[in-house]
Amino acid sequence: MKPYIEMSAAELKEELDALKAEYRKLQALGMSLNMSRGVPCKDQLDLSMAMMDVLDSSSDLTCEDGTDCRNYGQLSGIEEARELLGDMMENNPKDIMIYGNSSLNVMFDTVSRCWTHGVMGNTPWCRLPEVKFLCPVPGYDRHFAITEYFGITMLPVPMTPTGPNMDIVEKMVAEDEAIKGIWCVPKYSNPQGISYSDETVRRFARLEPAAPDFRIFWDNAYGMHHLYDHQQDYLIEILAECKRAGNPDMVYKFASTSKITFPGSGIAALATSPNNMEDFLNHMRRQTIGYDKVNQLRHVRFFGDIHGMVEHMRKHADIIRPKFEAVEDTLERDLGQLNIGTWTKPLGGYFIMFDSLPGCAKDIVARCKKAGVQMTPAGATWPYGKDPNDSNIRIAPTFPSLPDLQNAMDIFTLCVRISSAKKILAEKE
């Protein structure tokens, strides 16, 4: 089929009539499919069920250093867990702190502490006339929700195939002391699935911010989430680069096992400099006497070491890789010749990004919903939910079964074709 832009008005009308008839047939099936969030499917959760058997009432819950995991203590986490997560995050265990199940919770708490008590003795953000954050776009909606909650002004920075536009980032942080941070998903980013280049990471490490309390919020959520064994993105380790550049305190690096074991009961971690760590501990000593050490021990004994985690992630990849490929194949089959959209082809992570013709994303998502397919809301990948081009849509393939995903993608591409044909026809008329 030739591209829609090359069709006459009469041809487009004929195409629209056929597409709408097909749409009505699909609507009549009464499907209910959810692709709104990057959630592991049941098969993925089942991979970790054996973790429930590694500890029981007869288990020795004593750590190698003699810590009794049933009791208080070990605010930074048990040594074995710090070593495991240190290997996962490519950091020294001494630079790791282990938390509860959610890295998002750690990020929220971090912004909250900056807001009420400041960063390493600097003025609390709540006492400043304005606080700003850089937000690479398209980006992660839950990051934006945190900064919006605190009334922090969010400034979009365009993403490129190698990460945020660093010319813009460098200029903005150097010129504006009110800019206190930037959100980053540096590996298999949400929603594009791209990874920052070596140059991008090095430029981050060498930033010269006007604000002494500027911090990079480095959410390496997908560090081990490869789809393929022999095609994997590599990411330079940011803390080491910052140390080399003379900026050892500039990064808070977050990660968790949420999409490795159980999202509801994994373990989260922060890697940062000794100075930052002491600043965190100064607050945490008032907040808690320690996180769930039994769960930390459970994870350690389930995986054994980082090699066990790597093998575990291969099993995840075997489950979700066919889903990513089904999405990409369907997009290519139905839209590849029409010039009405572009999409990413990631090597890992949890998302595929789709860009429609300008002005079509909300209409596409609404049509999908009417046909029984729930997508991430259009605009969610921008601060305040406002995509200026109304074109960006995040596709989350992991949760549905493969047959359901195929049905959902058939509906999605149909809705893309209807919205695009309508837009182009209106322009021609």
C-alpha positions in Angstrom: 0.0 0.0 0.0 1.3 3.4 -0.9 1.8 6.1 1.9 -1.4 7.9 2.9 0.1 11.3 2.0 0.3 10.1 -1.6 -3.3 9.1 -1.7 -6.0 11.3 -3.2 -8.9 12.4 -1.1 -11.2 9.9 -2.7 -8.7 7.1 -2.0 -8.4 8.2 1.7 -12.2 8.2 2.1 -12.4 4.7 0.7 -9.5 3.6 3.0 -11.2 5.1 6.0 -14.5 3.4 5.3 -12.8 0.0 5.2 -10.8 0.7 8.4 -13.8 1.8 10.3 -15.7 -1.3 9.3 -12.8 -3.4 10.6 -12.8 -1.3 13.8 -16.5 -2.0 14.4 -15.9 -5.7 14.1 -13.1 -5.6 16.7 -15.2 -3.5 19.0 -17.9 -6.1 18.9 -15.6 -8.7 20.3 -15.7 -7.0 23.7 -12.0 -7.4 24.4 -10.4 -6.1 27.7 -6.6 -5.8 27.4 -4.3 -3.8 29.6 -1.0 -2.4 28.2 -0.9 0.7 30.4 2.1 -0.1 32.6 5.4 -1.9 32.5 4.3 -4.8 34.7 5.8 -8.3 34.7 3.5 -11.1 33.6 2.6 -14.1 35.7 5.1 -16.3 34.0 7.8 -13.8 35.0 6.7 -13.7 38.6 6.6 -17.5 38.7 10.4 -17.5 38.0 11.0 -16.3 41.6 8.6 -18.6 43.4 11.4 -20.8 44.6 12.6 -17.8 46.6 9.7 -18.5 49.0 11.4 -21.9 49.9 14.9 -20.7 50.7 13.9 -19.7 54.2 11.6 -21.5 56.6 11.1 -21.7 60.3 14.1 -24.0 60.7 16.5 -21.7 58.7 19.5 -20.1 60.2 18.8 -16.4 59.8 22.3 -15.3 60.9 24.5 -13.4 58.4 28.2 -14.1 57.8 29.1 -11.2 60.2 26.9 -12.6 63.0 23.9 -10.3 62.4 20.6 -11.9 63.3 18.3 -10.8 60.5 15.2 -11.1 62.8 16.4 -8.3 65.0 17.1 -4.6 64.7 20.2 -3.1 63.1 22.3 -2.9 60.0 20.8 0.4 58.8 22.6 0.3 55.5 21.6 -3.4 54.8 23.3 -6.7 55.5 26.7 -7.1 54.0 25.7 -10.0 51.7 22.9 -7.9 50.1 25.2 -4.9 49.7 27.6 -7.2 47.9 24.9 -8.7 45.6 23.4 -5.4 44.7 26.9 -3.9 44.4 27.7 -6.4 41.7 24.3 -5.8 40.1 24.9 -2.0 40.0 28.6 -2.2 39.3 29.6 -0.4 42.5 31.6 -1.1 45.6 29.4 -2.7 48.3 30.7 0.1 50.7 28.9 2.6 48.5 25.6 0.8 48.6 22.6 1.2 50.9 19.8 -1.3 50.9 16.2 -0.2 51.4 12.7 -1.7 51.2 11.0 -3.0 48.1 10.7 0.2 46.0 13.4 2.4 44.4 10.6 4.9 43.5 10.0 5.2 47.3 13.7 5.9 47.8 13.6 8.6 45.1 10.5 10.2 46.7 12.1 10.2 50.1 15.3 11.7 48.6 13.4 14.6 47.1 11.5 15.0 50.3 14.6 15.2 52.4 16.2 17.7 50.0 13.0 19.7 50.2 12.7 19.8 54.0 16.4 19.6 55.1 18.6 20.4 52.1 21.6 18.6 50.7 24.7 18.3 52.8 24.1 21.5 54.7 22.8 23.6 51.8 19.5 25.6 52.1 16.4 23.4 52.2 14.7 23.6 48.9 11.4 24.6 50.6 13.0 27.9 51.7 14.1 28.9 48.2 11.9 31.1 45.9 11.9 28.5 43.2 13.3 25.0 42.6 13.7 23.6 39.1 14.4 20.1 37.7 15.5 19.1 34.2 13.3 16.4 32.7 14.5 14.5 29.6 11.6 14.0 27.3 9.9 11.7 26.5 10.5 10.3 30.0 9.2 8.4 33.0 5.8 9.7 34.2 6.4 8.6 37.8 9.6 10.7 38.0 7.6 13.7 36.9 4.9 13.0 39.4 7.3 13.2 42.3 8.7 16.6 41.3 5.2 17.9 40.4 4.0 16.8 43.9 6.6 19.1 45.6 5.8 22.0 43.3 9.2 21.8 41.6 9.3 23.5 38.2 10.0 20.9 35.5 12.0 21.9 32.4 11.9 19.6 29.4 15.2 18.6 27.8 14.9 16.8 24.4 16.2 13.2 24.2 18.5 12.2 21.4 19.5 8.6 20.3 22.5 8.9 22.7 20.7 10.4 25.7 19.6 13.9 26.8 20.8 16.8 24.6 23.9 17.6 26.6 24.5 20.9 25.0 21.3 22.1 26.6 21.9 20.3 29.9 25.3 21.8 30.3 24.2 25.3 29.5 21.1 25.2 31.7 22.8 23.8 34.8 25.7 26.2 34.5 23.5 29.3 34.2 20.7 28.7 36.7 21.3 28.1 40.4 17.6 27.2 40.8 18.2 24.0 38.8 18.8 21.4 41.5 18.6 18.1 39.7 17.9 16.0 36.6 15.9 12.8 36.2 17.7 10.1 34.2 16.9 6.5 33.1 20.3 5.9 31.5 20.0 2.3 30.3 17.1 1.0 28.2 15.3 4.3 29.0 11.6 4.7 29.7 10.0 4.9 27.2 12.5 4.8 24.3 14.6 1.8 25.4 17.8 3.6 24.4 21.0 3.7 26.5 23.2 6.8 27.1 26.5 6.9 25.0 29.9 6.9 26.6 30.2 10.6 25.7 26.9 11.4 27.3 27.8 9.7 30.6 31.2 11.5 30.7 29.6 14.8 30.0 27.2 14.2 32.9 30.2 13.5 35.2 31.9 16.7 34.1 28.9 19.0 34.5 29.7 22.4 36.2 26.4 23.3 37.9 25.8 26.7 39.4 24.0 25.1 42.3 26.4 23.4 44.8 23.5 21.1 45.8 22.7 20.0 42.2 22.3 16.2 42.0 21.8 13.7 39.1 19.0 11.3 39.9 20.3 8.3 38.0 17.6 5.7 38.0 19.3 2.6 36.5 16.1 0.5 36.7 16.9 -1.7 33.7 20.6 -2.3 34.2 20.2 -6.1 33.7 17.1 -6.2 31.6 18.6 -7.4 28.3 16.5 -9.0 25.6 19.3 -10.8 23.9 22.5 -12.6 25.0 24.8 -11.3 22.3 23.2 -7.9 21.6 23.4 -5.8 24.7 23.8 -2.1 25.5 26.8 -1.2 27.7 26.7 1.8 30.1 29.7 3.5 31.6 29.5 3.5 35.4 28.6 7.0 36.5 30.0 7.1 40.0 33.5 6.2 38.8 33.3 8.8 36.1 32.2 11.5 38.6 35.1 10.6 40.9 37.6 10.8 38.0 36.1 14.2 37.0 36.4 15.6 40.5 32.6 15.5 41.1 32.2 12.5 43.5 29.1 13.8 45.2 27.0 14.7 42.2 25.1 11.5 41.7 22.4 9.5 43.5 22.2 6.1 41.7 19.0 4.1 42.2 18.1 0.5 41.4 16.0 -2.4 42.6 15.0 -6.0 42.0 11.4 -5.0 41.4 11.4 -6.5 37.9 13.9 -9.2 38.7 12.0 -11.0 41.6 8.7 -9.7 43.0 7.8 -6.0 42.4 5.8 -6.0 45.6 8.5 -7.4 47.8 11.9 -6.9 46.1 14.8 -4.9 47.5 15.9 -1.4 46.5 19.3 0.2 46.7 21.1 3.5 46.4 24.7 3.8 45.3 26.5 7.1 46.1 29.6 8.8 47.5 30.6 8.5 51.1 29.7 12.1 51.8 26.2 11.6 50.3 25.8 8.4 52.2 26.5 10.0 55.5 24.0 12.8 54.6 21.4 10.1 53.9 22.2 8.1 57.1 21.9 11.3 59.2 18.2 11.4 58.2 17.6 7.7 58.1 18.7 7.2 61.7 15.6 9.2 62.7 13.4 7.4 60.2 14.1 3.7 60.8 16.2 1.2 62.7 16.6 -0.9 59.6 14.8 -2.3 56.6 13.6 -5.9 56.1 16.8 -7.9 56.5 15.0 -11.2 56.3 13.9 -10.3 52.7 17.5 -9.2 51.9 18.8 -12.5 53.1 16.1 -14.3 51.1 17.3 -12.7 47.9 20.9 -13.4 48.6 20.3 -17.1 49.3 18.0 -17.4 46.3 20.5 -16.0 43.8 23.7 -17.0 45.5 25.7 -14.4 43.7 25.6 -12.2 40.6 26.0 -15.2 38.3 22.7 -16.6 39.6 21.0 -13.3 38.9 22.4 -13.2 35.4 21.0 -16.6 34.7 17.7 -15.6 36.2 17.5 -12.6 33.9 18.0 -14.8 30.9 14.8 -16.6 31.8 13.0 -13.2 31.9 14.4 -12.4 28.5 13.1 -15.7 27.1 9.6 -14.8 28.2 9.4 -11.1 27.1 11.6 -11.2 24.0 8.9 -12.8 21.8 6.5 -10.0 22.9 8.8 -7.2 21.9 9.4 -8.9 18.6 5.7 -9.3 18.1 5.1 -5.6 18.6 7.9 -4.6 16.3 6.8 -7.1 13.6 3.2 -5.9 13.8 4.2 -2.3 13.6 6.3 -3.0 10.5 3.7 -5.2 8.9 0.8 -2.7 9.3 2.5 0.7 9.3 5.9 0.2 7.7 5.0 1.4 4.3 2.5 4.2 5.3 4.9 6.9 6.7 2.5 7.6 9.6 4.6 6.7 12.6 8.0 5.8 13.9 9.1 3.5 16.7 12.1 2.3 18.6 13.6 -1.2 18.5 15.3 -1.5 21.9 17.6 -4.3 23.0 16.3 -4.3 26.6 14.1 -2.6 29.1 10.3 -2.7 29.3 9.0 -0.3 26.7 8.8 0.6 23.0 8.2 4.2 22.1 5.8 5.1 19.2 5.6 8.5 17.6 2.4 9.2 15.6 1.8 12.1 13.2 1.5 15.3 15.3 -1.9 15.7 16.9 -2.9 12.1 16.7 -1.7 10.4 20.0 -4.7 11.3 22.2 -7.1 10.2 19.5 -5.3 6.9 18.9 -5.2 6.1 22.7 -8.9 7.0 23.0 -9.8 4.7 20.0 -7.9 1.9 21.5 -9.7 2.3 24.8 -13.1 2.1 23.0 -12.0 -1.1 21.4 -10.9 -2.6 24.7 -7.2 -1.9 24.8 -5.9 0.3 27.7 -2.7 2.2 26.7 -0.6 4.5 28.8 -2.3 7.9 28.6 -1.1 10.1 25.7 1.1 12.9 27.2 2.2 10.8 30.2 5.8 10.8 29.0 6.0 14.6 29.4 6.0 16.8 32.5 2.4 17.8 33.5 1.1 15.3 31.0 1.5 17.8 28.2 3.1 16.5 25.0 3.4 19.7 22.8 3.2 17.6 19.7 0.5 15.1 20.9 2.4 12.4 19.2 4.2 10.2 21.8 2.8 6.9 22.9 4.5 4.4 25.2 3.9 0.7 24.4 4.3 -1.7 27.3 4.4 -5.3 25.9 5.3 -7.4 29.0 2.1 -8.0 30.9 -0.4 -9.4 28.3 0.0 -13.0 27.1 1.4 -13.3 23.6 -2.0 -13.9 22.0 -3.6 -11.0 23.9 -0.7 -8.8 22.9 -1.1 -9.7 19.3 -4.8 -8.8 19.5 -3.9 -5.5 21.2 -1.4 -4.6 18.6 -3.8 -5.4 15.8 -6.2 -2.9 17.4 -3.4 -0.4 18.0 -2.2 -0.3 14.4 -5.7 -0.1 13.1 -6.3 3.0 15.4 -3.1 4.6 14.2 -4.2 4.1 10.6 -7.7 5.6 11.2 -6.4 8.6 13.1 -3.7 9.2 10.5 -6.0 8.9 7.5 -8.5 11.3 9.1 -5.7 13.9 9.7 -4.3 13.7 6.2 -7.7 13.7 4.6 -8.7 16.8 6.6 -5.5 18.5 5.4 -6.2 17.6 1.8 -9.8 18.9 2.0 
